[in-house]
Amino acid sequence: MRKGPILLVDDEPVVLQVHAAAVRHFGFEAIIAETAEEGLNFVRSYRPAMVISDIQMPGDGGFDFISGVERSGLKTMPVIFLTGYNDIDIIRGGLKAGGDDFIIKGGSIDRLRNRIAFWMAGGFSELPSDVRRRALVEANAEIGDTIDNVEAHLEFSQTTLDIIEERIRDELDPMPSSYGKRLIERVCFLGRLSKVALEESRGFGDLIRFPDYIIAINNRLEMPWGKELWPLLKRFDDWACDTRFVLAGVEPLKQFFEYEWYVEGLE
């Protein structure tokens, strides 16, 4: 569970109060800013655990705000962008700025509550950098106005989840009951699960939902050590730079001492 206040940035006082109520619903403290400049000052002062920002605001907008947070080296939290525009340019700009999630205004407040709960308790500190890059590439590949309802593409895909789960279960079945007790095996498992999730992702929406798929699969597998995977998720980008993580991801699961890179390391 992430600790700390949640910063809300929006130029509409009524919207801020509604969103603050959603934050307090989970017992978190809500900090309110009405401009991007004020929001950046609050990030420096309070180091919030999450930021929820409107995109369209007078003066500097949400993209400018989060870009400023990035440049200041303060982007250590998930950022949810709120917008009234349901189009692909919002996704492109949001990913470039450093956004991790998107909510189209006008829907149920329960959607915001669900995303707050996910990011505060899920384990990921933000959208992994490589996944963000892949999502931006996919979003940029969409030509013209062929997508005018990005919200539909951001929906969690049960079909994608089922395919990922089936592939990982097939690879886990031959593993002994002791598999996963060692940290290195969990690193290898996460590397392989991540690779499969990327292979089965279809477009920018699935990639933005990458953290959702990883956590959902881990929960569904109900492994004895599954609840101990969250420290790896918290530092996902660090593990993604680990050669063992990368090499383990490109082939089916096996016990760590059977990997070629492990044997070579002993020679």
C-alpha positions in Angstrom: 0.0 0.0 0.0 1.4 3.4 -1.0 1.5 6.0 1.7 1.1 9.7 1.5 -1.5 12.3 0.3 -3.1 12.4 -3.1 -2.8 15.6 -5.1 -5.8 16.8 -7.1 -5.2 19.5 -9.7 -8.2 21.0 -11.5 -9.4 24.6 -12.2 -13.1 23.6 -11.4 -13.8 23.8 -7.6 -16.9 21.6 -7.9 -14.9 18.9 -9.7 -12.1 19.1 -7.1 -14.6 18.5 -4.3 -16.1 15.5 -5.9 -12.7 14.0 -6.6 -11.6 14.8 -3.1 -14.5 12.9 -1.7 -13.4 9.9 -3.9 -9.9 10.1 -2.4 -11.2 10.4 1.2 -13.5 7.4 0.6 -10.3 5.2 1.0 -9.0 7.2 4.0 -6.4 9.1 2.1 -5.6 12.8 2.5 -6.5 15.0 -0.4 -4.4 18.0 -1.3 -6.1 20.5 -3.8 -4.5 22.7 -6.4 -6.3 24.9 -8.9 -3.4 25.6 -11.2 -0.4 23.7 -12.7 2.0 26.1 -10.9 0.4 25.5 -7.6 0.4 21.8 -8.2 4.1 21.7 -8.9 4.7 23.6 -5.7 2.7 21.1 -3.8 4.6 18.2 -5.4 7.8 19.7 -4.1 6.4 20.3 -0.6 4.3 17.2 0.0 5.7 14.5 -2.3 2.3 13.0 -2.9 1.8 9.3 -3.4 -0.4 10.0 -6.4 -1.4 12.8 -8.7 -4.8 13.2 -10.4 -4.7 16.1 -12.8 -7.1 17.7 -15.3 -5.6 18.2 -18.7 -7.4 21.3 -19.9 -6.7 24.2 -17.5 -6.1 28.0 -18.1 -2.5 28.8 -18.6 -0.3 25.7 -18.2 -2.4 22.5 -18.6 -2.0 19.0 -17.2 0.7 18.0 -19.7 2.8 21.0 -18.9 2.4 20.4 -15.1 3.5 16.7 -15.3 6.3 17.6 -17.7 7.5 20.1 -15.1 7.4 17.4 -12.4 9.5 15.1 -14.7 12.1 17.8 -15.3 12.3 18.5 -11.6 13.1 14.8 -10.9 10.0 14.5 -8.8 8.0 12.0 -10.9 8.0 9.1 -8.4 4.3 8.5 -8.3 1.5 7.4 -10.7 -0.3 10.2 -12.5 -3.9 9.8 -13.7 -5.0 12.3 -16.3 -8.6 13.5 -16.5 -10.0 14.9 -19.7 -13.3 15.7 -21.4 -11.8 14.9 -24.8 -12.2 11.3 -25.9 -9.6 11.2 -28.7 -6.2 9.7 -29.5 -4.2 13.0 -29.2 -4.9 13.0 -25.5 -3.2 9.6 -25.2 -0.2 10.7 -27.2 0.3 13.9 -25.3 -0.4 12.2 -21.9 2.1 9.4 -22.5 4.8 11.9 -23.7 4.2 14.0 -20.6 4.6 11.1 -18.2 1.0 10.1 -17.5 0.3 6.6 -16.3 -3.5 6.3 -16.6 -6.4 8.1 -18.3 -10.0 8.7 -17.3 -12.6 10.4 -19.6 -14.8 12.8 -17.6 -18.5 12.3 -17.5 -18.6 8.7 -16.3 -19.3 7.2 -12.9 -17.1 8.3 -9.9 -16.7 4.6 -9.2 -14.2 4.5 -12.2 -12.0 7.0 -10.5 -12.3 5.2 -7.2 -11.3 1.9 -8.9 -8.2 3.5 -10.4 -7.2 5.1 -7.1 -7.5 1.8 -5.3 -5.5 0.0 -8.0 -2.5 2.4 -8.1 -2.4 2.9 -4.3 -2.5 -0.8 -3.5 -1.4 -2.6 -6.7 2.4 -2.5 -6.3 3.5 -0.6 -9.5 4.8 2.9 -8.8 4.0 4.0 -12.4 3.7 2.7 -15.9 7.0 1.0 -16.7 9.1 3.1 -19.0 9.5 0.5 -21.7 5.8 -0.2 -21.7 5.1 3.6 -21.9 7.4 3.8 -24.9 5.6 0.9 -26.6 2.2 2.4 -25.9 3.3 5.7 -27.4 4.6 4.0 -30.5 1.2 2.2 -30.9 -0.7 5.4 -30.3 1.4 7.3 -32.9 0.8 4.5 -35.4 -2.9 5.4 -35.4 -3.5 7.5 -38.5 -5.8 10.5 -38.6 -9.1 10.4 -36.7 -9.6 6.6 -37.0 -10.0 6.4 -33.3 -12.6 8.8 -31.8 -13.4 6.8 -28.7 -10.2 6.0 -26.9 -12.1 5.1 -23.7 -13.3 1.9 -25.4 -9.6 1.0 -26.1 -8.7 1.6 -22.5 -11.1 -1.0 -21.1 -9.6 -4.0 -19.4 -9.7 -7.0 -21.8 -10.9 -10.2 -20.3 -9.9 -12.0 -23.5 -6.3 -10.8 -23.3 -6.2 -11.7 -19.6 -7.4 -15.2 -20.3 -4.8 -15.8 -23.1 -1.9 -14.6 -20.9 -3.1 -16.8 -18.0 -3.4 -19.9 -20.1 0.1 -19.5 -21.5 1.7 -18.9 -18.1 -0.3 -21.8 -16.4 0.9 -24.2 -19.1 4.5 -23.2 -18.3 4.0 -23.4 -14.5 2.4 -26.9 -14.6 5.7 -28.8 -14.9 7.4 -26.8 -12.2 8.0 -28.4 -8.8 6.0 -27.2 -5.8 9.2 -25.5 -4.5 9.3 -23.2 -7.5 9.2 -19.6 -6.6 10.6 -19.9 -3.1 13.8 -18.4 -4.3 13.9 -14.7 -5.1 15.7 -15.3 -8.4 12.8 -17.6 -9.5 10.4 -14.8 -8.9 12.5 -12.4 -10.9 12.5 -15.0 -13.7 8.7 -15.5 -13.4 8.0 -11.8 -13.5 10.3 -11.4 -16.5 8.5 -14.2 -18.4 5.0 -13.0 -17.4 5.9 -9.5 -18.6 7.2 -10.8 -21.9 4.0 -12.9 -22.5 1.8 -9.9 -21.5 3.6 -7.7 -24.1 3.3 -10.3 -26.8 -0.4 -10.6 -26.2 -1.1 -6.9 -26.0 -3.1 -5.5 -28.9 -2.6 -1.7 -29.3 -2.0 1.2 -26.9 -4.9 0.3 -24.7 -3.6 -3.1 -23.6 -0.2 -1.6 -23.0 -1.6 1.1 -20.8 -3.4 -1.7 -18.9 -0.1 -3.8 -18.6 0.1 -3.3 -14.8 -3.5 -4.4 -14.5 -2.8 -7.6 -16.4 0.3 -8.5 -14.4 -1.4 -8.0 -11.1 -4.6 -9.8 -12.2 -2.7 -12.9 -13.4 -0.6 -13.0 -10.2 -3.8 -12.9 -8.2 -5.5 -15.6 -10.3 -2.6 -18.0 -10.1 -2.8 -18.0 -6.3 0.8 -19.0 -5.9 2.0 -19.4 -2.2 4.5 -16.6 -2.8 2.2 -14.5 -5.0 1.6 -11.8 -2.3 5.4 -11.4 -2.0 5.8 -10.3 -5.6 4.8 -6.7 -4.9 8.3 -5.5 -3.9 9.5 -6.5 -7.4 6.6 -4.6 -9.0 7.4 -1.5 -7.0 10.9 -1.5 -8.6 9.9 -2.9 -12.0 12.0 -0.6 -14.0 15.1 -1.6 -12.0 14.5 -5.3 -12.6 13.8 -4.6 -16.3 17.4 -3.5 -16.5 18.6 -6.8 -15.0 20.0 -9.2 -17.6 18.5 -12.2 -15.8 15.1 -10.6 -16.0 15.4 -10.0 -19.7 16.9 -13.3 -20.7 14.5 -15.3 -18.6 11.6 -13.5 -20.4 12.4 -14.8 -23.8 11.9 -18.5 -23.2 9.4 -20.7 -21.3 9.7 -20.9 -17.5 12.2 -23.3 -16.0 14.1 -23.7 -12.7 16.7 -21.0 -12.5 19.7 -23.3 -12.6 18.5 -24.7 -15.9 18.8 -21.3 -17.7 21.8 -21.1 -20.0 22.7 -17.7 -18.6 22.9 -19.2 -15.1 25.2 -22.0 -16.3 27.4 -19.6 -18.2 27.7 -17.5 -15.0 29.2 -20.4 -13.1 31.9 -21.1 -15.7 
